[in-house]
């Protein structure tokens, strides 16, 4: 029987003993490959997560940028519309003002005709009485145009205290009377021009309403009835003086 070979440990060493390490090496290699595959899988998942988060963040930034740009464009459009509306409104108001100026210029030009009719004496009496009520017992100078001189003298002559009233003919007065106290502290404009100017603000509102109604009817092509407007002042001027 052959003598057994012994290694450094004293254990028998056979040629087949060197082969017992191969399964261990293969097992280690397999474990290493599994670990590598696991690491790669985790790396891919992490990469996918990072890519997804980056894409989501980029999409969110894009949406914010688009929203901000849209809001800015809307603000700019609103500002342009507001400027356009203001410009249109300004032109409309300027056109209305020119129209009103023509209306009042025409009305003022026709005021002298009132004293040429049969109502001249009654109108002069009312203007004079309203103005004298404001003078009290002060001596006053009464100015009137030449067309009213005779009428005013007749009215003054019928007053009990006519001596405290001095009549002066002044064609620059306009259609009516102007009373000035002797001390100059009291000045009463009892002309139709003065009354018209005093009432102008109220009359302008009525004229503007009428213009609006006519413009609306012209735009729609309908000339139906409109809600009644408050009537502008007609007839003799009111008794109060400015």
C-alpha positions as CSV (number, residue, x, y, z in Angstrom):
1,X,0.0,0.0,0.0
2,X,1.4,3.5,-1.1
3,X,2.4,5.8,1.7
4,X,0.0,8.7,2.2
5,X,1.3,12.2,1.5
6,X,0.9,14.5,4.4
7,X,0.7,18.2,4.3
8,X,2.0,20.8,6.7
9,X,-0.9,20.2,9.0
10,X,-0.2,16.5,9.1
11,X,-3.5,15.8,7.3
12,X,-3.5,13.6,4.3
13,X,-3.4,15.5,1.1
14,X,-4.9,14.0,-2.0
15,X,-4.8,15.3,-5.5
16,X,-8.6,15.7,-5.3
17,X,-8.2,17.9,-2.2
18,X,-7.3,21.0,-4.2
19,X,-10.7,20.8,-6.0
20,X,-12.7,21.4,-2.8
21,X,-12.2,25.2,-3.0
22,X,-13.8,25.6,-6.4
23,X,-17.4,25.5,-5.2
24,X,-16.6,28.2,-2.6
25,X,-15.1,30.4,-5.3
26,X,-18.1,29.9,-7.5
27,X,-20.4,30.7,-4.6
28,X,-18.5,33.9,-3.8
29,X,-18.6,34.9,-7.4
30,X,-22.3,34.3,-7.5
31,X,-22.8,36.3,-4.4
32,X,-20.7,39.1,-5.9
33,X,-22.8,39.0,-9.1
34,X,-26.0,39.1,-7.0
35,X,-24.7,42.0,-5.0
36,X,-23.7,43.8,-8.2
37,X,-27.1,43.2,-9.7
38,X,-28.8,44.5,-6.5
39,X,-26.5,47.6,-6.5
40,X,-27.3,48.2,-10.2
41,X,-31.0,47.8,-9.6
42,X,-30.9,50.3,-6.7
43,X,-28.8,52.7,-8.7
44,X,-31.3,52.5,-11.6
45,X,-34.3,53.0,-9.2
46,X,-32.5,56.0,-7.6
47,X,-31.7,57.4,-11.0
48,X,-35.3,57.0,-12.1
49,X,-36.4,58.7,-8.9
50,X,-34.0,61.6,-9.4
51,X,-35.0,61.9,-13.1
52,X,-38.7,61.9,-12.1
53,X,-38.2,64.5,-9.4
54,X,-36.1,66.7,-11.8
55,X,-38.8,66.4,-14.5
56,X,-41.5,67.3,-12.0
57,X,-39.6,70.3,-10.7
58,X,-38.9,71.4,-14.3
59,X,-42.6,71.0,-15.1
60,X,-43.5,73.0,-12.0
61,X,-41.1,75.7,-12.9
62,X,-42.4,75.8,-16.4
63,X,-46.0,76.0,-15.1
64,X,-45.1,78.8,-12.7
65,X,-43.3,80.7,-15.5
66,X,-46.3,80.3,-17.8
67,X,-48.7,81.4,-15.1
68,X,-46.6,84.4,-14.2
69,X,-46.3,85.4,-17.9
70,X,-50.0,84.9,-18.4
71,X,-50.8,87.0,-15.3
72,X,-48.4,89.7,-16.6
73,X,-50.0,89.7,-20.1
74,X,-53.4,89.9,-18.5
75,X,-52.3,92.9,-16.4
76,X,-50.9,94.6,-19.5
77,X,-54.0,93.9,-21.5
78,X,-56.2,95.2,-18.6
79,X,-54.0,98.3,-18.4
80,X,-54.3,98.8,-22.2
81,X,-58.1,98.4,-22.1
82,X,-58.3,100.8,-19.2
83,X,-56.2,103.4,-21.1
84,X,-58.4,102.9,-24.2
85,X,-61.6,103.3,-22.2
86,X,-60.3,106.4,-20.5
87,X,-59.3,107.8,-23.9
88,X,-62.7,107.1,-25.4
89,X,-64.4,108.5,-22.3
90,X,-62.3,111.6,-22.5
91,X,-63.2,112.2,-26.1
92,X,-66.9,111.5,-25.4
93,X,-66.8,114.0,-22.5
94,X,-65.0,116.6,-24.7
95,X,-67.6,116.1,-27.4
96,X,-70.4,116.5,-24.8
97,X,-68.8,119.6,-23.5
98,X,-68.6,121.2,-26.9
99,X,-72.2,120.2,-27.5
100,X,-73.3,121.7,-24.2
101,X,-71.3,124.9,-25.0
102,X,-73.2,125.2,-28.3
103,X,-76.5,124.6,-26.5
104,X,-75.9,127.2,-23.9
105,X,-74.5,129.7,-26.4
106,X,-77.6,129.3,-28.5
107,X,-79.8,129.7,-25.4
108,X,-77.9,132.7,-24.2
109,X,-78.2,134.3,-27.7
110,X,-82.0,134.0,-27.6
111,X,-82.5,135.4,-24.1
112,X,-83.0,139.0,-25.3
113,X,-86.0,137.8,-27.3
114,X,-87.9,137.1,-24.1
115,X,-88.1,140.8,-23.3
116,X,-89.5,141.5,-26.7
117,X,-92.7,139.6,-26.1
118,X,-95.8,140.3,-24.1
119,X,-94.2,138.7,-20.9
120,X,-91.6,141.5,-20.7
121,X,-93.3,143.6,-18.0
122,X,-94.2,140.6,-15.8
123,X,-90.7,139.1,-16.1
124,X,-89.1,142.5,-15.3
125,X,-91.4,142.9,-12.3
126,X,-90.5,139.5,-11.0
127,X,-86.7,140.1,-11.4
128,X,-86.9,143.5,-9.8
129,X,-89.0,142.3,-6.9
130,X,-86.7,139.3,-6.2
131,X,-83.6,141.5,-6.4
132,X,-85.1,144.3,-4.1
133,X,-86.0,141.7,-1.5
134,X,-82.3,141.1,-1.1
135,X,-81.4,144.8,-0.7
136,X,-83.5,145.6,2.3
137,X,-83.5,149.4,2.9
138,X,-80.1,150.0,1.3
139,X,-80.0,152.7,-1.4
140,X,-79.1,150.9,-4.6
141,X,-78.3,151.6,-8.2
142,X,-80.4,149.7,-10.6
143,X,-78.8,149.0,-14.0
144,X,-80.8,147.8,-17.0
145,X,-80.5,147.8,-20.8
146,X,-82.2,150.5,-22.8
147,X,-84.8,148.1,-24.0
148,X,-86.1,147.8,-20.4
149,X,-85.7,151.4,-19.3
150,X,-89.3,152.4,-19.7
151,X,-90.6,149.3,-18.1
152,X,-88.3,149.5,-15.1
153,X,-89.0,153.2,-14.5
154,X,-92.7,152.5,-14.5
155,X,-92.2,149.7,-12.0
156,X,-90.0,151.9,-9.8
157,X,-92.4,154.8,-9.8
158,X,-95.1,152.5,-8.3
159,X,-92.9,151.7,-5.3
160,X,-93.3,153.6,-2.1
161,X,-89.5,154.1,-1.5
162,X,-88.6,154.8,-5.1
163,X,-86.2,157.6,-4.0
164,X,-83.7,155.1,-2.7
165,X,-83.4,153.5,-6.1
166,X,-81.4,155.1,-8.9
167,X,-81.8,153.8,-12.4
168,X,-78.9,153.7,-14.8
169,X,-79.2,152.5,-18.4
170,X,-76.4,150.1,-19.3
171,X,-76.7,147.9,-22.4
172,X,-73.8,145.8,-21.2
173,X,-76.0,144.5,-18.4
174,X,-77.6,141.9,-20.6
175,X,-81.2,140.6,-20.4
176,X,-82.3,141.7,-17.0
177,X,-81.2,143.9,-14.1
178,X,-78.1,144.4,-11.9
179,X,-78.4,146.0,-8.5
180,X,-75.4,147.5,-6.8
181,X,-75.5,149.1,-3.3
182,X,-74.1,152.6,-2.8
183,X,-71.3,151.3,-0.7
184,X,-70.4,148.7,-3.4
185,X,-70.7,145.8,-0.9
186,X,-73.8,144.3,-2.4
187,X,-74.0,143.2,-6.1
188,X,-77.0,141.3,-7.3
189,X,-77.1,139.8,-10.8
190,X,-80.8,139.5,-11.7
191,X,-80.2,138.9,-15.4
192,X,-81.4,135.9,-17.4
193,X,-77.8,135.2,-18.3
194,X,-76.9,135.0,-14.7
195,X,-79.8,132.8,-13.9
196,X,-78.9,130.5,-16.8
197,X,-75.3,130.2,-15.6
198,X,-76.6,129.5,-12.0
199,X,-78.8,126.7,-13.3
200,X,-76.3,125.4,-15.8
201,X,-75.1,122.5,-13.7
202,X,-78.6,121.2,-13.3
203,X,-79.5,121.8,-16.9
204,X,-76.3,120.1,-18.0
205,X,-77.3,116.9,-16.3
206,X,-80.6,116.9,-18.1
207,X,-78.9,117.6,-21.5
208,X,-76.4,114.8,-20.9
209,X,-79.2,112.4,-20.1
210,X,-81.0,113.4,-23.3
211,X,-77.8,113.0,-25.3
212,X,-77.3,109.5,-23.8
213,X,-80.9,108.5,-24.6
214,X,-80.5,109.8,-28.2
215,X,-77.2,108.0,-28.6
216,X,-78.7,104.8,-27.3
217,X,-81.6,105.0,-29.6
218,X,-79.3,105.7,-32.5
219,X,-77.2,102.7,-31.6
220,X,-80.1,100.3,-31.3
221,X,-82.2,101.8,-34.1
222,X,-85.2,101.9,-31.8
223,X,-87.0,105.1,-31.1
224,X,-89.3,103.8,-28.4
225,X,-90.3,105.6,-25.3
226,X,-87.8,106.2,-22.6
227,X,-88.3,106.6,-18.9
228,X,-89.4,110.2,-18.2
229,X,-86.6,112.6,-17.4
230,X,-87.0,115.3,-14.8
231,X,-88.0,118.4,-16.7
232,X,-85.5,121.2,-17.2
233,X,-86.5,124.6,-15.8
234,X,-89.2,126.3,-17.9
235,X,-91.2,129.4,-17.6
236,X,-90.1,132.4,-15.5
237,X,-86.9,132.1,-13.5
238,X,-87.2,131.2,-9.8
239,X,-87.6,133.9,-7.2
240,X,-84.4,133.3,-5.4
241,X,-81.3,135.1,-6.6
242,X,-77.7,133.8,-6.5
